[in-house]
């Protein structure tokens, strides 16, 4: 392994290990479905989990899986060979008809990203049940979380990003993001000389994917020119929430009969 590659991987492992420790992402006897996409982030996720497994004080099992949305041209054989030869793990292929579902239900002129992501997540939960996995590991990194934070504020009017760990809506699976502290640039540095080949799902809308997210990425790049630590600062902000300085009334106790200022002043 090249020195720069080894350094990048070491840094990724350190940050992933910190996230795993901070949020207790892995527990003894967990069986983890590792969501692969063929892209750099999911390769980094699998690499880190395999490497950490060798020296972890707990025992957990890994099951890589990938969703084939059915757009065609998806090279199963190459992915399977890479996973089996490099990691000595079987790759579970989840064949779906998502492409047809998207074509039938997507509104004209709209991007399919969010819809496809929901379909893919459902397929992964189904595979986790089938394979006896209680944990689903996703490859979202620091920049994904920060872009989501800005997207939600600018377009949805909500203050939220991506959590390191959460219980799925079905109540059966824990969803974890071990790369949540890892900068995307670090993953790019590793993958470029890792020997792994990346591929996409061949979505016909690939050129139009996530234009809003790309805008957030560009915005952060521009801010970084004047504020070099802006990404780290935003990440720290997600871990340093000050509820009493926010306007969400759900965070405040119900006003007492004598303490309701609107009642006391007769405000309309």
C-alpha positions as CSV (number, residue, x, y, z in Angstrom):
1,X,0.0,0.0,0.0
2,X,1.4,3.4,-1.0
3,X,2.4,5.7,1.9
4,X,-0.2,8.3,1.1
5,X,-2.9,5.7,0.9
6,X,-1.9,4.2,4.2
7,X,-1.9,7.6,5.8
8,X,-5.3,8.4,4.5
9,X,-6.7,5.0,5.6
10,X,-5.2,5.5,9.0
11,X,-6.8,8.9,9.4
12,X,-10.2,7.5,8.3
13,X,-9.9,4.6,10.7
14,X,-9.1,7.0,13.6
15,X,-12.1,9.2,12.9
16,X,-14.4,6.3,12.4
17,X,-13.1,4.7,15.6
18,X,-13.9,7.9,17.4
19,X,-17.4,8.0,16.1
20,X,-17.9,4.3,17.0
21,X,-16.7,5.0,20.5
22,X,-18.6,8.3,20.9
23,X,-21.9,6.8,19.9
24,X,-21.5,3.1,20.8
25,X,-22.2,2.3,17.1
26,X,-21.0,-1.3,17.4
27,X,-21.9,-3.8,20.1
28,X,-20.9,-7.3,20.9
29,X,-22.6,-9.9,18.6
30,X,-24.0,-7.3,16.2
31,X,-24.6,-8.6,12.7
32,X,-24.0,-5.6,10.4
33,X,-25.4,-5.2,6.9
34,X,-22.9,-3.0,5.2
35,X,-24.7,-1.0,2.4
36,X,-22.5,-0.9,-0.7
37,X,-23.2,1.2,-3.7
38,X,-20.0,0.8,-5.7
39,X,-19.0,4.4,-4.9
40,X,-16.0,5.6,-2.9
41,X,-17.8,6.2,0.4
42,X,-19.3,2.7,0.7
43,X,-15.9,1.2,-0.2
44,X,-14.3,3.2,2.6
45,X,-17.1,2.1,5.0
46,X,-16.5,-1.6,4.3
47,X,-12.7,-1.2,4.4
48,X,-12.8,0.5,7.8
49,X,-15.2,-1.9,9.4
50,X,-13.1,-4.9,8.2
51,X,-9.9,-3.3,9.5
52,X,-11.4,-2.4,12.8
53,X,-12.9,-5.8,13.2
54,X,-9.4,-7.3,13.4
55,X,-8.5,-5.4,16.5
56,X,-11.9,-4.6,18.1
57,X,-12.4,-5.7,21.7
58,X,-15.9,-6.9,20.7
59,X,-17.0,-9.5,18.2
60,X,-19.3,-8.4,15.3
61,X,-20.1,-9.9,11.9
62,X,-20.2,-8.1,8.5
63,X,-22.5,-8.8,5.6
64,X,-21.9,-6.5,2.5
65,X,-25.0,-6.0,0.4
66,X,-25.8,-3.9,-2.7
67,X,-29.1,-2.9,-4.2
68,X,-29.5,-3.2,-7.9
69,X,-32.2,-0.7,-8.9
70,X,-32.6,-2.3,-12.3
71,X,-31.4,0.5,-14.6
72,X,-29.2,-2.0,-16.5
73,X,-25.4,-2.2,-17.0
74,X,-24.7,-2.9,-13.3
75,X,-21.5,-5.0,-13.1
76,X,-22.4,-7.6,-10.4
77,X,-19.5,-9.8,-11.2
78,X,-16.8,-7.1,-10.8
79,X,-18.3,-6.0,-7.5
80,X,-18.6,-9.5,-6.2
81,X,-15.1,-10.4,-7.2
82,X,-13.7,-7.3,-5.4
83,X,-15.5,-8.0,-2.2
84,X,-14.7,-11.7,-2.1
85,X,-11.0,-11.4,-3.1
86,X,-10.2,-8.3,-1.0
87,X,-12.3,-9.0,2.1
88,X,-13.1,-12.7,1.9
89,X,-16.8,-11.9,2.4
90,X,-19.8,-12.9,0.2
91,X,-21.6,-10.0,-1.5
92,X,-25.4,-10.1,-1.3
93,X,-27.1,-8.7,-4.4
94,X,-30.6,-7.3,-3.8
95,X,-32.3,-7.3,-7.2
96,X,-35.2,-4.9,-7.5
97,X,-37.6,-3.3,-10.0
98,X,-37.0,0.2,-8.6
99,X,-36.2,1.5,-12.1
100,X,-39.7,0.7,-13.3
101,X,-41.3,2.0,-10.1
102,X,-39.5,5.3,-10.6
103,X,-40.5,5.6,-14.2
104,X,-44.2,5.0,-13.3
105,X,-44.5,7.3,-10.3
106,X,-41.9,10.1,-10.7
107,X,-43.4,13.5,-11.6
108,X,-42.2,14.9,-15.0
109,X,-39.2,17.2,-14.6
110,X,-38.4,16.1,-11.0
111,X,-35.2,14.3,-9.9
112,X,-35.5,10.7,-8.6
113,X,-32.8,10.9,-5.9
114,X,-35.0,11.2,-2.8
115,X,-37.5,8.7,-4.1
116,X,-34.8,6.2,-5.1
117,X,-33.1,6.6,-1.7
118,X,-36.4,5.7,0.1
119,X,-36.8,2.6,-2.1
120,X,-33.2,1.5,-1.6
121,X,-33.5,1.9,2.2
122,X,-36.6,-0.3,2.2
123,X,-34.8,-2.9,0.2
124,X,-31.9,-2.8,2.6
125,X,-34.2,-3.3,5.6
126,X,-35.8,-6.2,3.9
127,X,-32.4,-7.8,3.2
128,X,-31.3,-7.2,6.8
129,X,-34.4,-9.2,8.0
130,X,-33.6,-12.0,5.5
131,X,-30.0,-12.2,6.5
132,X,-30.5,-11.9,10.2
133,X,-28.8,-8.5,10.6
134,X,-29.8,-6.1,13.4
135,X,-27.6,-3.2,12.2
136,X,-27.5,-1.3,8.9
137,X,-24.3,0.6,8.2
138,X,-24.4,3.5,5.8
139,X,-21.5,5.3,4.2
140,X,-22.5,9.0,4.8
141,X,-19.5,11.1,5.8
142,X,-19.0,14.5,7.4
143,X,-19.7,16.5,4.2
144,X,-22.9,14.6,3.6
145,X,-24.1,15.6,7.1
146,X,-23.2,19.3,6.7
147,X,-24.8,19.6,3.2
148,X,-27.9,18.0,4.7
149,X,-27.9,20.5,7.5
150,X,-27.8,23.4,5.1
151,X,-30.4,21.8,2.8
152,X,-32.8,21.4,5.6
153,X,-32.4,24.9,6.8
154,X,-32.6,26.5,3.4
155,X,-35.3,24.4,1.8
156,X,-37.3,22.7,4.6
157,X,-37.1,25.2,7.5
158,X,-35.8,22.6,9.9
159,X,-32.7,22.3,12.0
160,X,-31.5,18.8,11.4
161,X,-28.7,16.8,9.7
162,X,-27.7,13.2,9.9
163,X,-27.4,11.3,13.1
164,X,-24.5,8.9,13.9
165,X,-27.0,6.3,15.1
166,X,-30.8,5.9,15.2
167,X,-33.4,3.3,15.5
168,X,-35.2,2.6,12.2
169,X,-38.9,3.3,12.0
170,X,-39.6,-0.4,11.9
171,X,-38.1,-0.7,15.4
172,X,-36.0,-3.7,14.4
173,X,-32.8,-2.2,13.0
174,X,-30.2,0.2,14.3
175,X,-28.9,2.5,11.5
176,X,-25.3,3.6,12.0
177,X,-22.9,6.0,10.1
178,X,-19.4,5.3,11.2
179,X,-17.9,7.8,8.7
180,X,-19.8,10.8,10.1
181,X,-16.6,12.5,11.3
182,X,-14.6,11.7,8.1
183,X,-14.0,14.5,5.5
184,X,-15.0,13.5,1.9
185,X,-11.6,14.7,0.7
186,X,-9.9,12.1,2.9
187,X,-12.0,9.3,1.4
188,X,-11.2,10.6,-2.1
189,X,-7.4,10.6,-1.3
190,X,-7.7,6.9,-0.2
191,X,-9.8,5.6,-3.0
192,X,-7.7,7.1,-5.7
193,X,-4.8,4.7,-4.9
194,X,-6.7,1.9,-3.1
195,X,-6.9,-0.4,-6.2
196,X,-10.7,-0.5,-5.9
197,X,-12.8,0.4,-9.0
198,X,-15.9,2.5,-8.4
199,X,-19.1,2.4,-10.4
200,X,-22.5,4.0,-10.3
201,X,-26.0,2.4,-10.5
202,X,-26.3,3.8,-14.1
203,X,-29.2,6.0,-13.3
204,X,-30.4,7.8,-16.5
205,X,-30.7,11.0,-14.5
206,X,-27.2,10.8,-13.1
207,X,-26.1,14.1,-14.7
208,X,-29.0,15.9,-12.9
209,X,-28.6,14.2,-9.5
210,X,-28.6,16.3,-6.4
211,X,-28.2,19.7,-7.9
212,X,-29.4,21.3,-4.6
213,X,-26.8,19.3,-2.7
214,X,-24.1,20.3,-5.2
215,X,-25.1,23.9,-4.6
216,X,-24.5,23.4,-0.8
217,X,-21.1,21.8,-1.6
218,X,-20.1,24.8,-3.7
219,X,-21.3,27.1,-1.0
220,X,-19.2,25.4,1.6
221,X,-16.2,25.5,-0.7
222,X,-16.6,29.2,-1.2
223,X,-17.0,29.8,2.6
224,X,-13.9,27.7,3.2
225,X,-11.8,30.2,1.2
226,X,-12.5,32.8,3.9
227,X,-13.1,30.5,6.9
228,X,-10.7,27.5,6.5
229,X,-12.3,25.6,9.4
230,X,-15.9,26.2,8.4
231,X,-16.7,22.5,7.9
232,X,-15.2,21.5,11.2
233,X,-16.9,24.4,12.9
234,X,-20.3,23.3,11.5
235,X,-19.6,19.7,12.6
236,X,-18.8,20.9,16.1
237,X,-22.0,22.9,16.1
238,X,-24.0,19.7,15.6
239,X,-22.5,18.4,18.8
240,X,-22.9,21.6,20.7
241,X,-26.6,22.4,20.6
242,X,-28.0,25.2,22.8
243,X,-31.7,24.5,23.0
244,X,-32.6,27.6,25.1
245,X,-31.3,29.8,22.3
246,X,-33.6,28.3,19.7
247,X,-37.3,29.0,18.9
248,X,-38.7,25.5,19.0
249,X,-41.5,25.7,21.5
250,X,-41.4,21.9,22.0
251,X,-38.1,22.5,23.8
252,X,-39.7,24.8,26.4
253,X,-41.8,23.8,29.4
254,X,-45.5,24.6,29.2
255,X,-46.1,28.1,30.5
256,X,-47.6,28.3,34.0
257,X,-50.9,30.1,34.5
258,X,-49.2,33.1,36.0
259,X,-46.2,32.9,33.7
260,X,-47.9,33.1,30.3
261,X,-46.9,36.6,29.2
262,X,-49.5,36.7,26.4
263,X,-52.2,35.9,28.9
264,X,-50.9,38.4,31.4
265,X,-50.6,41.3,28.9
266,X,-53.6,40.4,26.8
267,X,-51.5,40.2,23.7
268,X,-53.4,39.2,20.6
